[in-house]
Amino acid sequence: MTSADTEDFSAAFAAARRAGPILFPRIGPPVAPAALPPLPPLPLTWFHEIAPELEAREIVQGLIGEQSAIVVYGASNVGKTFWTTDLALHVAAGRRWCGRRVAQGGVIYCALEGGRGFQNRVTAWKRRHGMEDARIPFAAIRASLNLLEPEADPRRLVDAAREVAARMEVPVTLIVIDTLARAFGGGDENGPEDMGALIRNMDMIREATGASVLFVHHSGKDQARGARGHTSLRAAVDTEIEVTADKEGAGKTATTVKQRDLEKGEGFPFTLKRVELGRNQHGEPVTSCVVEAGTGMLAGGPQRDPEEAALRERIAHLLGPDGQMLARRVCEELGWPVNGRNNARVAGLIPLHPDHAEITMGEQRIRMWRTRDGDSLTAPFKIRRQDLS
């Protein structure tokens, strides 16, 4: 081989290395791949073994199932955190909530924003319910959380649940994350990868603790499209509850817009009552609020207003075939004063789009729903009717 040949070979070899790895033929007999360990068989339930589940496994009767995933969402300042705090404290205290049975259990409330406001909300609830000296299995976490990394804060949250269960001698049945955005660790709420990671970690927390996980969340820019972020979240949760307020902001309603196994479409009207907690160093009152149940929250169980079906029929008559009408006009036509309480009552009767109420009048099937009469979050609601047959 001449020097010129050597130089040509060296140049070609260097070019090949830059292009990628150089593979040389294997010398000797081929090596067999390592055998994979056998996988455990999948559990099978045979047809003749399937029987009805008659025992209710619910934390709050007819609203929140055991070991479920829940999202409570709404626009800013509609009262979703007050409503969720009230619900969580009733679970920890084992007190009936809106006339419904409550299975008492430990509660962990992750207050990831507004720490001082959280303290005042809980203090106001204690005073309202005469429990200032009580001990109930309720603990708060007021630190930042990142629930996207499975080996970090999700594991710490599981450890915290075990500590609460051990110290209070009662299982933790509800973990509240307020808000989802503050637990997202800088991830992209609209991205399927990041939302998928959150859902996987939520499922891990539920499996490890046996608790239900509830996220307080924000609605998107288009409120009619529901909670903010990737749609995989809505597909993954068992219960979705939307909190809305009327135009004046006084009357509020929490409405179940999704239930995987329970009945959806129930509305829970409420208002916020101001409570004075004390005076600051300037002698000015320090206040918070407590939830006051509206007329839709009936004592004695989850039964509906006995006039509900008749009221829906009256509303359908007012709208006329495939008609529509502003909610405040519906109140006027029903002879009700236009105020927050009655607006909330209408909201409890007619769900927000994309959900709907369906009734039958004679042989006519009718669907009704509410939408905003405009793009603004403060735009009034309009009720629409669609005749199906």
N, C-alpha and C positions, 0 to 999 in steps of 0.2 A: 504494500500500500504506500503510495507516494505521499509526500507532505500535503499536496493539494487535496488528495482523497481524505486525509485525516482532518483537514480543516473543513471540508464539505460535510463529513460525518458529524464533527463536533457542532457545526452550525445547525444541522438537521436535528440532532439530539436535543440541543438547547431549545429549538423552536417547538419540538414535541412536548418538552417539559412545561413550557409556558402554556401550551394548549390544554394540558390536563395531565392526570397521573398516567405513568407508563406501566402497563400491566405485563408481567412476565409469566410465562406458562408455569403452572404448578408442577413440581417434581414429586413423584410418588403417588400412591393410591389416593383417590378422593376421600375427603373427610365427611362422614355422615353428619347431618345436622343433629344437634342435641334434642332428645325427645322432650316434648312439652309435658308438664305434669297434667294428669287428668283433671278435668273440670267437674265440680260437684253438679249433680243433676238438678234441673229446675223443678221446683215443687209443683205437683199436679193435684188439683181438686177434681174428683170425678163427679159426674152429673148427679148420681144418687146421693152424694155427700152434701150437695148445696141446699141450704135451708135458709129461711128468712132470718134477718137480724132484727129482732124485736126490741132489744134494749137500746134506748136512746143513748148515744155517746156524744153528748153536747156539753159545751162549757156554758153557753147561754141558750136556753131553750128556743129552738126554731131559728136561731141566728148564727151561732158560731159552733161548728163541730169540733170534736176532739182531734188534736194533732193536725189541724188544718192550716192552710195558708190564706191570709186575708190582706186585702188592700183597702184602706180608707182614704179616699182622695177628694180633692175639691180645690177651688181657687183659694188664693190667699185671703186670710181674715174672714173665712166663713164659719169658723168655730170647730173645725175638724179635730184639732188637738184637745180642746175642752171636752168634746164629745167622747173621744177615745180615752182620755184620762178618767172621765166619769165611769165609763164602761169597765176599764181595767181595775179601778178601785172597788167597784161592786163585786168583781170576780174574786179579788183578794179578800174582801170582807165576807164573801158568801151571802151577800144580801140580794134579795130579788131585785131584778132590774126591769123596770117598766112592766111589772106584774109577771115576769117570766122567771122560771126556775134558773138558778145559777149554781153550778157545781164549783164549790170553793176550791181554789188552788193557788199556788205561789205565782206571783207576777213579777217579772223584771221589766222595768220601763227604761229604755235607753233614750234619755232626753238629750239629743245631740245638738239641739239649738235652743236658745232662750232659757238658760239654766235658772236664773232668778225667777223668771215667769213660771217655770215648772214648780219651784218651791212654793210660790204663792198660790198656784192652782190647787196643789195638794192640801195646803193649809186651809184654804177656803172650803174645800170639800170636807175636811175633818170637822170644821165648825158647823157646816150646814147639816151634817149627819150625826153630830154629837159624839164624835170619835177622837177627840183631841188626846185622850189618854189611852187609846186602844193600841194593841199590838196585833197587826195583821201581816200575813206573808207577802209583803210588798217591798221591793228594793229597786232603787234607781241606779243607773249608770250614767254619769255625766262626764263622759270622756269621748274623744273622737274614736270612730270605728271605721275599719276598712273591711267590708265583707266580701271583697272580690278575691282575696288571697286565702285559700283553704287552710293553710298551715299557720295563719297568723290570728287575726281577731275572731274568726268563726270558732276556732278551738278555745280561745279565751272566754268567749261567750258561753260555750258549753260548760267550761269549768266553773264559771260564775253561777250558772243554773244549778250545778251540783252542790255548790257551796250554800246557796240559798235553801235548797231542798234539805240539806243536812242540818242547817242551823234552825230552820223553822219547822222541821219535821213534817213537811208536807211537800208533795211533788210540785214542781213548777209546771203550770199548765198553759201559761200565756207569756210570750215575750213580745214586747212592743218596740219597734224601731221607728223613732220619730226624729228626723224624716229619712226616707229612702235616699234622697240626694246626699245627705250628710254621711251616709254609710257607704257611698259608692266609690270612695277612694280616688276621685279624679277620673273615673272611667266614663265611657260614653253611654248615656242612658238609651240612646237610639241605636246603639250598635248591638247586633245579635250576639257577638262574642262576649262582651262585658255583661250584658243582661243574662246571658246563659250561665256565666260564672256565678252571678248573684243567686240565680235560681238553684243551681247545684248546691251552693253553700247553705241556702235556706233549707233545702231538703235534708242536708246533712245535720243541721241543727235540730230540725224536727225529729229526725230518726234517733239522734243521740240523746235528746232530752225528753222526748215524748210530749213536748209542748206544741201548742199552736204558735205560729209566728205572724204578727200583724205589722204591716208597714203603713205608716202615715205618709201620704204621697201627694203630689200636686197634679192638678189637671193640666192638659196641654193648652196651647194657644187657642185651638178650636175646642171649646169645652164639650161640644156635642160628641166628640170622638173619644171622650173618656180620659183615663189617666195618662200622664206624660210618659214618653219612652217607648221602647220596642214592644210590639204586640205580644211577644213571647211571654211577658209578665202576666198579661190578662189570661192567656191560655193556661198558665201554670197554676194560678191561684184557685182556691175553692170558693171564696166569697169575695165579692167586690161591693163596696158601699160608697156611694157618692153623697157628699155633704154640700148642700146648696143654701143660699140665702136669698130672700126676696129683695126687691129693688131698694127698700129702705134699710135692709140689713138686719132688721130686728127678728123677723121670723125665719127660722132655719129648719131644714129637713135632712135627715140621713135616710137614704133610700137604698135598699139592696138591689143592685142592678145585675148581679150575677150570683147564683147559688148552684154549686155542682149537684148537691144531694138534697138541699132543703128548698123551701118555697121562696121564690124571689118576688120582688115588686112591692114589698111592704115599706111604708114610709113612717118615719119616726120624727114628728115635728118637735122642735124644742126652741127654747129661748135661753139667753144668758142673763142671770141675775147678778147684779153687782154686790160684792161683799167687802166691807171695810175690814182690813186686817190690823190696822194700827196707824201710828203717826210717825213720820220721819223726823230727822233732826230739825227741820224747819217748821214743824207743827202741821205739815200737810198730810192729808189722809193717803194711806197706801191701800190700794184696792186690787181685787181680782174678781173672778166670776165663777159661778157654779151653774151647772146645767139644770134647767127647769123643764120637765117633760110637758109636751103639748097634749092636746086632746086625743091625738092618735095613739098615745101610749096608754093603753087601757089596763087597769088593774085586774088581777085574777087570771092572767094567762094571755097567750098570744092570739086570742080570738080577735077577729076584725070588727070594725064598727058595723053593727047590724044594718045600718042604713047605707052601707057602702055601695052595694049593687044598685039600689034605687038611685043614689046620687050619680053614679056613672051613667045610668040610663037617662037621667035628666040632662046631664051634660051632653050626651050624644044627641038628644032632641034639640038642644040649643044650637049645636053646631050645624045640624042638617046634613044631608048626604054629601060626603066628601068635602065637608066644610072646615073652617078654622076660625078661631076667636082668641083674642088676648085673654090671658088668665084673669086679669083684674076685671074684665068685662064679664067673664063667666061668674065671678063672685057677685057682681052687681045683679046679674040676671037670676042668680039663685037667692037673692035677697039678703046676702051676707055683706056686712061692712068690709070695705077693702082695707085690710090691715095685714100685718105679718102673720098672725095666727091663721087667718082664713086662707091666705095665699099658701101657707104651709099645708093646710088641709087639702087644698086642690092638688098640690104637689104629691101628697100621699096617695091620692086617688088615681092620678095620671102619671105614669113613669116617664122619665126623660129618654129621648131617642139615644141609642138604637133600640132600647126596650120599649114595651108598649103594653097597654091593657086591651084585652079582647073580651067583648061581651056579645050576647045574642039577644036580639029583640025580635020576637016572632020567629021568622025564618031568616032574618037578616043577621049575618055576622059582621061585627064592626070592630075595627082596630083604632085605638086612640093613643096619642103620645104628645109629649111636650118638646118644643125646641125654643131656642132664643130667637127673638124677632130682630135679628141684627148680629153683627160680628162682635160687639162689645160684650165683656163678661157681665156688665151691669144692665144689658138690654133686657126688656121685659120678656116673660115667657108667653108663648103662643101655643094653644092646644089645637091639634089637628085630628081630623076624623077621616078614615078610609073605609069605604064599604067593600067588603070582600065577596059577598054573595047575595 
